[in-house]
Every structure is written in structure tokens, then in C-alpha cells.
Amino acid sequence: MAAKTRMQKVLDLAGQFVTERKGVWSHDDWEGFLAKAAALGVAMDDESKRCLGNILESCKGLRVDSEEAAPAKKPAKTRAETKK
């Protein structure tokens, strides 16, 4: 198996971060995430921080366990066939 790229490691880190916190985190959590990303070799300039924030927000929107917490939607009603 090929070694993971830096991007794959960052995405894994982001997914784990969002999942563990159930989509809610504090500024201290955010700074901890940035430190871990920096340890992976991500530059900590404004552009990288903005990208990392966007990744976290996207992961939050895609959380699978959020679907479990949301009430199930009822299927749409079908129209009755009209008589000809």
C-alpha cells in the first residue's frame, strides 16, 4: 500500500476531529487542530488556515452521524392515478 500523502493525512485528521466533537468545537479545539496540521507539514499562513477551516466546515456538513440524529423524513405522497 502506498504511503498516504499530506493531503490524505489532513483529511483523515479533519474527519476524526469533526466526528469526535460531533460537529461542535471551541477556539482552543481549532488551535489544537491547527497545531496537529502543522505537525503534518502544513504551512500555517492565512490561506492554509482558511482552507483548513473550509475543510472542517465541509466535514461538518457531511457528517454521517448527523443523519442519525435528524428525524427521518417521511416519503413523499404519490398522486392517485386519474381515471380516464
N, C-alpha and C positions, 0 to 999 in steps of 0.2 A: 504494500500500500504506500502510495506517495505521501510525503510529509505534507502537513497542512500549510497552506500559505498564511501570511499575516492576516489577510482579509478573512479567511475562514476562521482563524482563531478569534478575531474581533467579533465576528458574527456569532460564534459559539458563546463568547463572553457576554454579548448583549442579550442573547436569548436566555441564558442562565440568569442574568441579572434581573430581567423583567419578570421571568417566571417565578423566581424566588420571592420577589417583592409584590407579586400579584398585580403588577402594573402601577404600583404607587411607590414613590421614593422621595427621599429628602435631599436637600442640597449636599449634606455630608455624604449620602449614598452616591450621589452624582460625582462628587470629588473622588471618592474611593474607586468608582468605575473608571474615571479618567486616569488615575494612578495605575490601575491594572492594565489599561490600554497602552499607557506609556511604557510599561514594563515589557509589552509585546513589541515595542519599537515604533509605535505610532507617534508622530510629531504632535506636540501639544500647542499648535498655533490656533488662531481663531477659526480658520477654515476647518481644521480637523475636529475641533470641539463642536462646531456647528453640524458637521457631518455625523459625528457620533451621537449627538442629541437627536438628529433626524432618524438615525438607525433605531435608537431606543424607542422613540415615539412610534415608529412603524411597527416594531416588535409588539409594542403595547396594543396597537390596533389589530394585530394578527394573533393575539394570544388565544390558544385553543381552549384553555380552561375558562376563559371569559364566556365562551359559548355555553359551558355547563352551568354557569351561574345565571345566565339570562333565561327568562322564561321561554319555553318552547312556543313558537308561532303556530297558530292553527292553520291548517291548509286552506287555501282559498276555496270558496264555494264555487261549484260548477253550475253553469246555467242549465236549466232543464231544456231538453230539446223541444222545439216548437213543432206543433202538428201541422202537416201540410194538407 
